[in-house]
Amino acid sequence: MKAILLKKYGTPYDLTIGKVAKPVPKHNEVLVRVHSASINDWDWGLVRGKPFVIRLFFGLRKPKIQFPGVDISGKIEALGSNVSSFEIGDEIYCDLSDCGLGGFAEYVCVPEKILSKKPSNISYSDASALPHAGVLALQGLVEKGKVRSGQSVLINGAGGGVGTLGIQILKSYGVKVTGVDSDKKLGLMKSLGFDSVMDFKKTEFTATGDKYDLILDAKSNRSVFKYARSLKKNGTYVTVGGSMVRLIEIALMGSLISLFTSKKLSVLILEPNKGLDRISKLAEKGQMKPVIDGPHPFDKIPELIQYFGEGKHLGKIVVEMDE
Ligand SMILES: NC(=O)c1ccc[n+]([C@@H]2O[C@H](COP(=O)([O-])OP(=O)(O)OC[C@H]3O[C@@H](n4cnc5c(N)ncnc54)[C@H](OP(=O)(O)O)[C@@H]3O)[C@@H](O)[C@H]2O)c1
């Protein structure tokens, strides 16, 4: 089968496209023929081995993982002997980030327990854009953020995967949502339903004096005290990603601030696929549709990861495998 191979840390152009043996599912796994995959920040980090913390998980000098790729959708082609909830031919989607990755390949073996059936009314391309970013948004806003009707919410980095899905999750909550991102994403954000938008290069949201009940951050790069000042009394700040130094600061100082004030500041650790059933229901009802950049051909994955890293994309970058 055809696969994208990661042999060393470097740049996305060090990835190669090769032929490898088709995998065989273990007892609790299914063999998926991948139809679509989407590109995530993990792919950008993994190919470069940056930030350094990536190497603590994936190998210090050389990646232990040979096949990258986090988000997939596809069709089940074979079943392990203990698989009971799925059948050959089922259309599925999932996030492979805690089971060895490998989504940028024609086939991948996936544990049954992490799979969800793809909503039948959405395309493979749309489905592959949802698991990682959709679940991050859901866990950040709903599980950890405990969003409630009538609140004022701000999403920082709102024009990316998490923000563009997060706003769709928030629609049923009756909240007022502000989105912060770069100028070129503001039109898209307004079209998705953000009540107000801000260009981070022109306006520093922590300096406007406005305060929010809930802040979801996909790009933490400010001091924890600035975030705390932007929260209302009893407000909550949840970050899903950003600069490593800032994440450590928020994890340490955030818990101290939470101890001594009514404000809660924390870092979300993603539990992959937890809540994907809720994303499926929203997609089935037509209440969640990802913004897609693509679909692009499979062979373009290395340059698309570079394009992702340079922030040139709009929405989720999706690739389709050759038929
Ligand atoms: N917590 C966990 O367990 C976990 C697991 C997986 C991933 N993550 C993290 O979760 C995040 C995923 O977010 P995502 O998929 O939405 O990423 P994304 O698609 O890259 O979106 C981030 C957005 O932030 C914008 N941005 C860049 N600098 C900014 C600034 N200073 N202020 C405001 N916005 C800025 C980006 O614009 P440009 O594109 O123009 O730069 C982009 O639109 C990543 O940080 C990832 O590392 C966390």
The ligand as an SDF file (V2000), in Angstrom:
LIG
                    3D

 48 52  0  0  0  0  0  0  0  0999 V2000
   -4.5670   20.1210   24.5170 N   0  0  0  0  0  0  0  0  0  0  0  0
   -4.3260   19.0270   23.8210 C   0  0  0  0  0  0  0  0  0  0  0  0
   -4.2980   17.8990   24.3420 O   0  0  0  0  0  0  0  0  0  0  0  0
   -4.0990   19.1810   22.3530 C   0  0  0  0  0  0  0  0  0  0  0  0
   -4.1420   18.0840   21.4880 C   0  0  0  0  0  0  0  0  0  0  0  0
   -3.9710   18.3240   20.1470 C   0  0  0  0  0  0  0  0  0  0  0  0
   -3.7470   19.6070   19.6680 C   0  0  0  0  0  0  0  0  0  0  0  0
   -3.7020   20.6370   20.5310 N   0  0  0  0  0  0  0  0  0  0  0  0
   -3.4970   22.0450   20.1350 C   0  0  0  0  0  0  0  0  0  0  0  0
   -4.7640   22.6010   19.8870 O   0  0  0  0  0  0  0  0  0  0  0  0
   -4.6210   23.6310   18.9450 C   0  0  0  0  0  0  0  0  0  0  0  0
   -5.5080   23.2880   17.7750 C   0  0  0  0  0  0  0  0  0  0  0  0
   -6.0350   24.4250   17.2720 O   0  0  0  0  0  0  0  0  0  0  0  0
   -6.5490   24.5050   15.7890 P   0  0  0  0  0  0  0  0  0  0  0  0
   -6.7060   23.1560   15.2050 O   0  0  0  0  0  0  0  0  0  0  0  0
   -7.6950   25.4070   15.7780 O   0  0  0  0  0  0  0  0  0  0  0  0
   -5.2590   25.1840   15.1210 O   0  0  0  0  0  0  0  0  0  0  0  0
   -5.1960   26.0580   13.8120 P   0  0  0  0  0  0  0  0  0  0  0  0
   -6.1300   25.5510   12.7850 O   0  0  0  0  0  0  0  0  0  0  0  0
   -3.7500   26.2400   13.4930 O   0  0  0  0  0  0  0  0  0  0  0  0
   -5.8120   27.4790   14.3250 O   0  0  0  0  0  0  0  0  0  0  0  0
   -5.1540   28.3860   15.1270 C   0  0  0  0  0  0  0  0  0  0  0  0
   -5.5460   29.7730   14.6440 C   0  0  0  0  0  0  0  0  0  0  0  0
   -4.9210   30.7580   15.4680 O   0  0  0  0  0  0  0  0  0  0  0  0
   -4.4690   31.8200   14.6360 C   0  0  0  0  0  0  0  0  0  0  0  0
   -3.4400   32.5830   15.3100 N   0  0  0  0  0  0  0  0  0  0  0  0
   -2.0910   32.5500   15.1390 C   0  0  0  0  0  0  0  0  0  0  0  0
   -1.4940   33.4160   15.9850 N   0  0  0  0  0  0  0  0  0  0  0  0
   -2.4790   34.0040   16.7040 C   0  0  0  0  0  0  0  0  0  0  0  0
   -2.5000   34.9910   17.7250 C   0  0  0  0  0  0  0  0  0  0  0  0
   -1.3740   35.5300   18.1900 N   0  0  0  0  0  0  0  0  0  0  0  0
   -3.6830   35.3450   18.2400 N   0  0  0  0  0  0  0  0  0  0  0  0
   -4.8370   34.8080   17.7980 C   0  0  0  0  0  0  0  0  0  0  0  0
   -4.8940   33.8600   16.8220 N   0  0  0  0  0  0  0  0  0  0  0  0
   -3.7280   33.4750   16.2740 C   0  0  0  0  0  0  0  0  0  0  0  0
   -3.9950   31.0770   13.4220 C   0  0  0  0  0  0  0  0  0  0  0  0
   -3.8400   31.9560   12.3330 O   0  0  0  0  0  0  0  0  0  0  0  0
   -2.6990   31.6450   11.2360 P   0  0  0  0  0  0  0  0  0  0  0  0
   -3.0430   30.3140   10.6480 O   0  0  0  0  0  0  0  0  0  0  0  0
   -2.8710   32.7880   10.2940 O   0  0  0  0  0  0  0  0  0  0  0  0
   -1.4070   31.6360   11.9720 O   0  0  0  0  0  0  0  0  0  0  0  0
   -5.1100   30.0520   13.2280 C   0  0  0  0  0  0  0  0  0  0  0  0
   -6.1970   30.5870   12.4980 O   0  0  0  0  0  0  0  0  0  0  0  0
   -3.1710   23.6750   18.5120 C   0  0  0  0  0  0  0  0  0  0  0  0
   -2.5100   24.6670   19.2370 O   0  0  0  0  0  0  0  0  0  0  0  0
   -2.6710   22.2880   18.9150 C   0  0  0  0  0  0  0  0  0  0  0  0
   -1.3030   22.2590   19.1830 O   0  0  0  0  0  0  0  0  0  0  0  0
   -3.8900   20.4350   21.8550 C   0  0  0  0  0  0  0  0  0  0  0  0
  1  2  1  0
  2  3  2  0
  2  4  1  0
  4  5  1  0
  4 48  2  0
  5  6  2  0
  6  7  1  0
  7  8  2  0
  8  9  1  0
  8 48  1  0
  9 10  1  0
  9 46  1  0
 10 11  1  0
 11 12  1  0
 11 44  1  0
 12 13  1  0
 13 14  1  0
 14 15  2  0
 14 16  1  0
 14 17  1  0
 17 18  1  0
 18 19  2  0
 18 20  1  0
 18 21  1  0
 21 22  1  0
 22 23  1  0
 23 24  1  0
 23 42  1  0
 24 25  1  0
 25 26  1  0
 25 36  1  0
 26 27  1  0
 26 35  1  0
 27 28  2  0
 28 29  1  0
 29 30  1  0
 29 35  2  0
 30 31  1  0
 30 32  2  0
 32 33  1  0
 33 34  2  0
 34 35  1  0
 36 37  1  0
 36 42  1  0
 37 38  1  0
 38 39  2  0
 38 40  1  0
 38 41  1  0
 42 43  1  0
 44 45  1  0
 44 46  1  0
 46 47  1  0
M  CHG  2   8   1  16  -1
M  END
$$$$
